[in-house]
């Protein structure tokens, strides 16, 4: 295979130095199977392994050169979002649009980008930055951020920007730096204010949609995916899945045992989705089956004892294995779907039949409401739903507010799995809260519009959120998440203290905001449906 058929991937040279834990770039590459490049670059700054050619760069200038060099083809880029943004800005100034897109959130080295100023000339509002001399290693990003804040002030590019501030402050206290901030200890030791007194611009406002100044991390990106060949897309997907799997340590132990057929129901609730059962041809003619289950490694000891107490015989245990990301929740597969013979096929497979999917979501919520109705009417004292309803609207609405807060935090931290789990809980407690007051989903729909059937109204709401995928407020997705959490309190208060019409209107608003938030956060509702078990 010649180099023209291989996929180029850009890596930071300095990140491959040292032994490196698993949560480092080097450790992650080793865990993903890219051992050759993980051992570091030689003086050529290029290493081939498998279908990939890895190129090492040091700093934004070197990365900008690679973006310019490969402007007509796709690149894999595994660097910090700060360096990438600075390089992207420099490349844009040359008329080159790299169309950067994040493939995998690796969350390595999480920190934030902030203005630092001397404590003797503190900043309270954006206007306090006017006229200051700003030092920064990231001059392009600093200038663009200042423009996004409506501030006009000179920026001087330099390494060690905080040191430059200390050099100048005695003669000119109206100076500042734009720098990476981790714990903030160094800034505080140097008597510098970490400016947190106003909202920083979002990546979309800076024309850098992949960037979050509140959360600078090293992740896997790709450039020019739209122009990528099928082979290039396949290779980028291959690397993305490998890194996604290595990043998500999800180790399981497999138990294989025998059980009498009459006792199989004792094991029905075990395993990832349930046990695998195969009939045995026994020598004595008794009816036995072989049962296989996989459980999280950390719970294996407790499960082992539980299995034996339930009647497991001939118990065998496998070595721990890592469970791969599910195709339904993998960010890589969402962006680079399988079975893409053409760009048209790629687009259609990336977004399944939208109308069908909306109907599935509506059916699921209707089914969830029916399940809760059945449990309530059954009155079983062991049912957690019955117990919750027995504590009344205050408790049920409070739980919805609590789960809304957890979802908001998960989305702001970009913890996808947690967000999916919390979203499922939000839907569950939303329906339980309504049920605690004797209200139905159809009544929510009737308040929202003239349509009285909840399913049809929900399908319409889902359709309306399609256009909101990128249309977020000035505070970004984080602000939308906070707004949803705040709105959940309004719904809770209305449910407990207001009349029916006000409560139902608040319920409709909260449901609409929840669906919109999940859409703009790229959270797949199919995964949410799978996660919610009621």
NORGIGI-V902285 format. One record per pair of residues at least 6 apart in sequence whose C-alpha atoms are under 7 Angstrom apart, sorted by the first residue. I is the first residue (numbers start at 1). J is the second residue. Records with the same first field share a line. If there is no record, write none. Layout:
I: J + J
This chain:
6: 51 + 52 + 53
7: 51 + 52 + 53 + 232 + 235
8: 52 + 53 + 54 + 75 + 76
9: 52 + 53 + 54 + 55 + 75 + 76 + 77
10: 54 + 55 + 56 + 57 + 76 + 77 + 78
11: 54 + 55 + 56 + 57 + 77 + 78 + 79
12: 56 + 57 + 58 + 79
13: 56 + 57 + 58
14: 58
15: 25 + 26
16: 25 + 26 + 38 + 39 + 40
17: 40
20: 26 + 27
21: 27
22: 28
23: 108
24: 108
26: 38
28: 243 + 246 + 247
29: 35 + 38
30: 38
31: 246
32: 242 + 243 + 246
36: 49
37: 47
41: 47 + 56
45: 55 + 56
46: 53 + 54 + 55 + 56
47: 53 + 54 + 55
48: 54
57: 63
59: 83
60: 83 + 84 + 86 + 87
61: 87
63: 87
64: 87 + 88 + 90 + 91
67: 91 + 98
68: 91 + 96
71: 96 + 98
73: 224 + 227 + 228
74: 222 + 223 + 224 + 225 + 227 + 228
75: 222 + 223
76: 221 + 222 + 223 + 236
77: 220 + 221 + 222
78: 218 + 219 + 220 + 221
79: 218 + 219
80: 216 + 217 + 218 + 219
81: 211 + 216 + 217 + 218
82: 216
85: 141 + 208
86: 138 + 140 + 141
89: 140
98: 223 + 224
99: 223 + 224
100: 221 + 222 + 223 + 224
101: 210 + 221 + 222 + 223
102: 210 + 220 + 221 + 222
103: 220 + 221 + 222 + 240 + 331 + 332
104: 219 + 220 + 221 + 240 + 244 + 331 + 332
105: 219 + 220
106: 218 + 219 + 247
107: 217 + 218 + 219
108: 217 + 218 + 219
109: 217 + 218
110: 215 + 216 + 217
111: 180 + 181 + 182 + 215 + 216 + 217
112: 180 + 181 + 182 + 213 + 214 + 215 + 216
113: 178 + 179 + 180 + 181 + 213 + 214 + 216
114: 178 + 179 + 180 + 181 + 194 + 195
115: 176 + 177 + 178 + 179 + 194 + 195
116: 176 + 177 + 178 + 192 + 193 + 194 + 195
117: 175 + 176 + 177 + 192 + 193 + 194
118: 173 + 191 + 192 + 193
119: 191 + 192 + 193
121: 173 + 174
122: 193
123: 129 + 195
124: 197
125: 197 + 198
126: 149 + 151 + 198
127: 151
129: 151
130: 151 + 152 + 153
131: 152 + 153
132: 153 + 154 + 174 + 175 + 176
133: 153 + 154 + 155 + 174 + 175 + 176
134: 154 + 155 + 156 + 175 + 176 + 177 + 178
135: 155 + 156 + 157 + 158 + 161 + 164 + 176 + 177 + 178
136: 142 + 156 + 157 + 158 + 159 + 161 + 177 + 178 + 179
137: 157 + 158 + 159 + 161
138: 157
139: 155 + 156 + 157
142: 178
143: 155
144: 206
145: 201 + 206
146: 152
148: 201 + 205 + 206
149: 201
161: 177
162: 177
165: 175 + 176 + 177
169: 175
202: 212 + 475 + 476
203: 209 + 210 + 211 + 212
233: 336
237: 332 + 336
240: 332
241: 332
245: 324 + 325
249: 322
250: 322 + 323
251: 296 + 297 + 320 + 321 + 322 + 323
252: 294 + 295 + 296 + 297 + 320 + 321 + 322 + 323
253: 294 + 295 + 296 + 297 + 300 + 318 + 319 + 320 + 321
254: 292 + 293 + 294 + 295 + 317 + 318
255: 292 + 293 + 294 + 315 + 316 + 317 + 318
256: 291 + 292 + 293 + 315 + 316 + 317
257: 290 + 291 + 292 + 312 + 313 + 314 + 315 + 316
258: 288 + 289 + 290 + 291 + 312 + 313 + 314
259: 288 + 289 + 290 + 311 + 312 + 313
260: 287 + 288 + 289
261: 287 + 288 + 289
266: 310
268: 274 + 275
270: 293
271: 293 + 294 + 295
272: 294 + 295
275: 291 + 292 + 293
276: 291 + 292 + 293
277: 289 + 290 + 291 + 292
278: 289 + 290 + 291
279: 288 + 289 + 290
280: 288 + 289 + 290
297: 320
327: 333
328: 527
329: 524 + 527
334: 350
335: 350
337: 346 + 349 + 350
340: 346
358: 459 + 462
359: 459
362: 455 + 458 + 459
363: 455
369: 431
375: 385 + 386
376: 386
379: 386
380: 386
381: 387
388: 396
389: 396 + 436
392: 436
393: 433 + 436 + 437 + 496
394: 496
396: 429 + 432 + 433 + 436
397: 433 + 492
398: 492
399: 429
400: 426 + 429 + 430
401: 485 + 488 + 489 + 492
403: 422 + 425 + 426
404: 426 + 485 + 488
405: 485
406: 422
407: 419 + 422 + 423
408: 481 + 482 + 485
410: 418 + 419
411: 419 + 481
412: 478
420: 523 + 527 + 528 + 531
421: 528 + 531 + 532
423: 528
424: 528 + 529 + 531 + 532
425: 532
428: 534
434: 440
441: 454
442: 452 + 453 + 454
444: 504 + 505 + 507 + 508
445: 451 + 452 + 453 + 454 + 457
446: 452
447: 504 + 505
448: 505 + 508
451: 457
461: 512
462: 515
465: 516 + 519
468: 516 + 520
469: 519 + 520
470: 520
473: 480
477: 521
480: 517
481: 517
484: 510 + 513 + 514
487: 510
488: 510
490: 506
491: 503 + 506 + 507 + 510
494: 502 + 503 + 506
495: 503
